[in-house]
Amino acid sequence: MGLDSGDGQILFYHRNGSNLLEIGPFPHQPEQSVTQWRMLFIGAMLVVLLLLIWPMFRDLNRLQKQAIRFSKKPFQIPERFNPRSTIYPLAETFRRMANIVTGHFEMHQDLARTIAHEIRTPLARIKFQQALSGGDALELTDAFTRSATDQQGYGLGLYIVKKVMMWHEGELRLDQSPNLGGTRATLRWPNRN
């Protein structure tokens, strides 16, 4: 049992049979000091807890940024999280899912390009023949020629042929072949004999 001696100190007494043992004096600590120590201990525990869970919040923030970037434009995610991270299973699942989605996205783009090319090739030939039969045929020899309604040019092939012919003082003529029904290209050079 502890008793206050009146001068800010505490004496402890212990009865052992007929003997009374006095222990002390000890400085008396007011209740406020004990409360401060408790608050300090709780604060230290919170700091330790924060230090332990901070890596998880850091990794979650990093994963969230990747997800936001991926939602704007799919991309392969090569970067792996540390296997010791607490969110590693979640991050690895997201990475695998994102790479599968990106693979499907690229496959669809390739398919769309292939289909567009397969459709464009016959259409370009038809447009070429229309331009040829409509009489501008020389317009087809300009670089990347496009008509007002055409969204695709014819390229550089005929343009290069025309330029070579001009360098050699020759002439390139395009019209429809009366016998074969296709395009007839006539190359003429001046006779210098």
NUKOLRO-198455 format. One record per residue: residue in one letter; x, y, z of N, C-alpha, C in turn. Coordinates in steps of 0.2 Angstrom, whole numbers, padded with zeros to 4 digits, always signed. Atoms other than C-alpha are relative to their C-alpha. Example, Ala and Ser with C-alpha at 12.3 -4.5 7.8 and 13.67 -1.06 7.14 Angstrom:
A+0004-0006+0000+0062-0022+0039+0004+0006+0000S-0004-0006-0001+0068-0005+0036-0004+0005+0003
***
This chain:
M+0004-0006+0000+0000+0000+0000+0004+0006+0000G-0004-0006+0000+0007+0017-0004-0004+0006+0003L+0003-0006-0004+0004+0033+0007+0004+0006-0002D-0003-0006+0001+0008+0051+0003+0003+0003+0006S-0004-0003-0006+0021+0058+0015-0002+0007+0001G+0001-0007+0000+0015+0076+0012+0005+0004-0003D-0005-0004+0003+0031+0082+0005+0001-0002-0008G+0000+0002+0007+0027+0076-0013+0003-0007-0001Q-0003+0006+0001+0034+0059-0010-0005-0006+0003I+0004+0005-0002+0026+0042-0008+0004-0006+0004L-0003+0006-0004+0030+0028+0005-0004-0006-0001F+0003+0006+0001+0026+0010+0002+0001-0004+0006Y+0000+0005-0006+0022-0002+0017-0002-0007-0002H+0002+0007+0001+0022-0020+0017+0001-0004+0006R+0000+0004-0006+0017-0031+0031+0002-0007-0001N-0002+0007+0000+0026-0047+0034+0000-0003+0007G+0001+0003-0007+0019-0056+0049-0001+0006+0005S+0000-0006-0005+0022-0044+0064+0005+0005-0002N-0005-0005+0003+0035-0034+0054-0003+0004-0005L+0002-0004+0005+0031-0019+0044+0006+0003-0004L-0005-0002+0004+0042-0015+0030-0001+0006-0004E+0001-0006+0003+0044+0003+0024+0004+0000-0006I-0003-0001+0006+0049+0006+0006-0001+0007-0003G+0001-0007+0002+0053+0023-0001+0005+0004+0003P+0005-0004+0004+0052+0037-0002+0001+0000-0008F+0000+0000+0008+0048+0038-0021-0003+0007-0001P+0003-0007+0002+0044+0055-0030-0007-0002-0002H+0007+0001+0002+0025+0056-0032-0001+0003-0007Q+0001-0002+0007+0020+0058-0050-0007+0002-0001P+0007-0001+0001+0004+0067-0053-0003-0003-0006E+0004+0003+0005-0010+0060-0064+0002+0003-0007Q-0001-0003+0007-0006+0072-0078+0006-0003-0003S-0006+0002+0003+0011+0066-0080-0001-0007-0003V+0001+0006+0002+0005+0048-0082-0004+0000-0007T+0004-0001+0006-0008+0054-0095+0005+0002-0006Q-0004-0002+0006+0006+0062-0105+0004-0006-0002W-0003+0006+0002+0016+0046-0105-0004-0004-0004R+0005+0004+0004+0001+0037-0111-0001+0002-0007M+0001-0003+0006-0002+0049-0125+0007+0000-0004L-0007+0000+0004+0017+0049-0130+0001-0007-0003F+0000+0007+0002+0016+0030-0131-0005-0002-0005I+0005+0001+0005+0000+0030-0141+0003+0003-0007G-0003-0004+0006+0008+0043-0153+0006-0004-0003A-0006+0004+0003+0024+0032-0155-0003-0006-0003M+0003+0006+0003+0013+0017-0159-0003+0002-0007L+0003-0003+0006+0004+0027-0172+0005+0001-0006V-0005-0001+0005+0020+0032-0180+0003-0006-0003V-0003+0007+0002+0027+0014-0180-0005-0003-0005L+0005+0003+0004+0010+0008-0188+0000+0004-0007L+0000-0004+0006+0011+0022-0201+0006-0002-0004L-0006+0002+0004+0029+0017-0206-0001-0007-0003L+0001+0007+0003+0023-0001-0208-0005+0000-0005I+0005+0001+0006+0008+0002-0219+0002+0005-0006W-0002-0005+0005+0016+0017-0229+0002-0004-0007P-0001+0003+0006+0023+0005-0242-0006-0002-0004M+0006+0002+0003+0006-0002-0245-0004+0005-0004F+0003-0006+0003-0001+0015-0248+0003+0003-0006R-0004-0003+0006+0013+0020-0260-0001-0005-0006D+0001+0005+0005+0011+0004-0270-0007+0001-0003L+0007-0001+0002-0008+0007-0271-0001+0006-0004N+0000-0006+0004-0005+0024-0277+0003-0001-0007R-0004+0002+0006+0007+0018-0290-0005-0004-0005L+0005+0004+0004-0006+0005-0296-0006+0004-0003Q+0006-0004+0003-0020+0018-0297+0002+0004-0005K-0003-0004+0006-0009+0029-0308+0000-0004-0006Q+0000+0004+0006-0006+0015-0320-0007-0002-0002A+0007+0001+0002-0024+0011-0320-0003+0006-0004I+0003-0006+0003-0029+0029-0324+0003+0001-0007R-0003+0000+0006-0016+0029-0338-0002-0005-0005F+0002+0005+0004-0021+0013-0345-0007+0001-0002S+0007-0001+0002-0040+0018-0345+0000+0006-0006K+0000-0005+0006-0035+0033-0357+0003-0003-0006K-0003+0003+0006-0024+0023-0369+0003-0007+0003P-0003+0006-0002-0021+0004-0367+0008-0001-0002F-0007+0002+0002-0002-0001-0366+0002-0006+0004Q-0002+0006-0003+0008-0016-0361+0004+0003+0007I-0002-0002-0007+0013-0015-0342+0006-0005+0001P-0006+0005-0001+0031-0023-0341+0002+0000+0007E-0002-0001-0007+0034-0016-0324-0003-0004+0005R+0003+0004-0005+0031-0028-0310+0002+0003+0007F-0001-0002-0006+0029-0024-0292+0004-0005+0004N-0004+0004-0004+0040-0031-0279-0004-0006+0003P+0004+0006-0003+0034-0049-0274-0001+0001+0008R+0001+0000-0007+0036-0044-0256-0005+0005+0002S+0005-0005-0001+0023-0030-0258-0006-0003+0002T+0006+0003-0002+0007-0033-0249-0005+0000-0005I+0005+0000+0006-0003-0029-0265+0003-0003-0006Y-0003+0003+0006+0008-0039-0276-0005-0005-0004P+0005+0004+0003-0006-0052-0280-0005+0005-0004L+0005-0005+0004-0018-0037-0285+0004+0003-0006A-0004-0004+0005-0004-0028-0295+0001-0005-0006E-0002+0005+0005+0001-0044-0304-0006-0002-0004T+0006+0001+0004-0017-0048-0309-0002+0005-0004F+0002-0005+0004-0020-0031-0315+0005+0001-0006R-0005+0000+0006-0004-0032-0326-0001-0005-0005R+0002+0005+0005-0009-0048-0334-0006+0001-0003M+0006-0002+0003-0026-0042-0337+0001+0006-0005A-0001-0005+0005-0020-0026-0345+0004-0002-0006N-0003+0002+0006-0008-0035-0356-0004-0004-0005I+0005+0004+0004-0022-0047-0362-0004+0005-0004V+0004-0005+0004-0033-0032-0366+0004+0004-0005T-0004-0003+0005-0019-0023-0375+0001-0005-0006G+0000+0005+0005-0016-0039-0385-0006+0000-0004H+0006+0000+0004-0034-0039-0390-0001+0006-0004F+0001-0007+0003-0034-0020-0394+0005+0000-0006E-0005+0000+0005-0018-0022-0405-0003-0005-0006M+0002+0005+0005-0026-0038-0414-0006+0004-0004H+0006-0003+0003-0042-0028-0417+0002+0006-0005Q-0002-0005+0004-0032-0013-0424+0003-0003-0007D-0003+0003+0006-0022-0025-0436-0005-0003-0004L+0005+0002+0004-0038-0033-0441-0004+0006-0004A+0003-0006+0003-0046-0016-0445+0005+0003-0006R-0005-0002+0005-0030-0011-0455+0000-0004-0006T+0000+0005+0006-0030-0027-0465-0007+0001-0004I+0007-0001+0004-0049-0025-0469+0000+0006-0004A+0000-0007+0004-0047-0007-0474+0004+0000-0006H-0005+0000+0006-0032-0011-0485-0004-0005-0005E+0003+0005+0005-0042-0026-0493-0006+0004-0004I+0006-0004+0003-0057-0014-0496+0003+0006-0004R-0003-0006+0004-0046+0001-0502+0003-0002-0006T-0003+0001+0006-0036-0008-0515-0004-0001-0006P+0004+0000+0005-0050-0012-0526-0004+0007-0002L+0003-0007+0001-0058+0005-0523+0005+0005-0003A-0005-0005+0003-0042+0014-0527+0000-0002-0008R+0000+0002+0007-0042+0004-0544-0006+0003-0003I+0007-0003+0004-0060+0009-0548+0001+0007+0000K-0001-0007+0000-0056+0027-0543+0005+0002-0006F-0005-0001+0005-0041+0026-0554-0003+0000-0007Q+0004+0001+0007-0051+0020-0569-0005+0005-0001Q+0005-0006+0001-0064+0033-0566+0004+0006-0002A-0004-0006+0001-0051+0047-0566+0003-0001-0007L-0003+0001+0007-0043+0039-0582-0005+0001-0005S+0006-0001+0005-0060+0038-0591-0003+0006+0000G+0003-0007+0000-0065+0055-0586+0004+0005-0003G-0004-0005+0004-0051+0063-0596+0005+0003+0004D-0004-0003-0004-0037+0075-0578+0006-0004+0000A-0005+0005-0002-0027+0057-0582+0007+0003+0002L-0006-0003-0002-0012+0068-0581+0000+0002+0008E+0000-0001-0007-0018+0073-0564+0002-0006+0005L-0002+0006-0004-0015+0055-0558+0008+0000+0000T-0007+0000+0000+0004+0058-0561+0003+0005+0005D-0002-0004-0005+0005+0071-0548+0001-0004+0007A-0001+0004-0006+0012+0066-0531-0006+0000+0005F+0006+0001-0005-0001+0059-0519-0006+0004-0002T+0006-0004+0003-0015+0066-0531-0006-0003+0004R+0007+0001-0003-0032+0067-0523-0005+0004-0003S+0005-0004+0003-0048+0072-0531-0004+0003+0006A+0004-0004-0005-0061+0083-0521-0003-0005+0004T+0003+0005-0004-0070+0067-0516+0004-0006+0003D-0004+0006-0002-0056+0055-0513+0004+0002+0006Q-0004-0001-0006-0048+0053-0496+0007-0003+0000Q-0007+0004+0000-0033+0043-0502+0003+0002-0007G-0003-0001+0006-0020+0047-0515+0003-0006-0003Y-0002+0006+0004-0012+0036-0528+0007-0001+0001G-0007+0002-0002+0006+0037-0521+0004+0004-0005L-0005-0004+0004+0022+0042-0530+0002-0003-0006G-0002+0004+0005+0024+0029-0543+0000+0003-0007L+0001-0003+0006+0017+0038-0558+0003+0007+0000Y-0004-0007+0000+0024+0055-0552+0007-0001-0001I-0008+0001+0001+0042+0047-0552+0001-0001-0007V-0001+0002+0007+0039+0040-0570+0000+0006-0004K+0001-0006+0004+0033+0057-0576+0006+0004+0001K-0006-0004-0001+0048+0066-0568+0006-0003-0004V-0005+0003+0004+0060+0053-0576-0001+0002-0007M+0001-0002+0007+0052+0056-0593+0002+0007-0001M-0001-0007+0001+0053+0075-0591+0008+0001+0000W-0007-0001+0000+0072+0073-0587+0003-0002-0006H-0002+0003+0006+0074+0063-0603-0003+0003-0006E+0004-0004+0005+0063+0076-0613-0005-0005-0003G+0006+0005+0003+0050+0062-0615-0006+0002+0003E+0007-0002-0001+0032+0062-0612-0004-0007+0003L+0004+0006-0003+0020+0050-0601-0007+0002-0002R+0007-0001+0001+0003+0048-0607-0004-0006+0003L+0004+0005-0003-0011+0038-0598-0007+0000-0003D+0006+0001+0003-0027+0032-0606-0003-0007+0001Q+0002+0007+0000-0038+0017-0608+0002-0004-0006S-0002+0004+0006-0032+0003-0619-0006-0002-0003P+0006+0002+0004-0045+0000-0633+0000-0007-0001N+0000+0007+0001-0040-0018-0635-0001-0004+0007L+0000+0004-0006-0037-0024-0617-0005+0002+0006G+0005-0002-0005-0049-0013-0607+0003+0003+0006G-0003-0002-0006-0036-0008-0594+0003+0007-0001T-0003-0006+0001-0025+0007-0592+0006-0001-0005R-0006+0001+0005-0012+0010-0606+0004+0006+0002A-0005-0005-0001+0003+0020-0602+0005+0000-0006T-0004-0001+0006+0013+0027-0617+0005+0005+0002L-0006-0004-0001+0031+0033-0615+0003+0002-0007R-0002-0002+0006+0037+0044-0629+0007+0004+0001W-0006-0004+0000+0055+0051-0632+0000+0003-0007P-0001-0003+0007+0059+0063-0646+0005-0004-0004N-0005+0003+0005+0068+0056-0661+0005+0004-0002R-0006-0004+0001+0085+0063-0662+0005-0002-0005N-0004+0002+0006+0091+0055-0678+0001+0005-0005
***
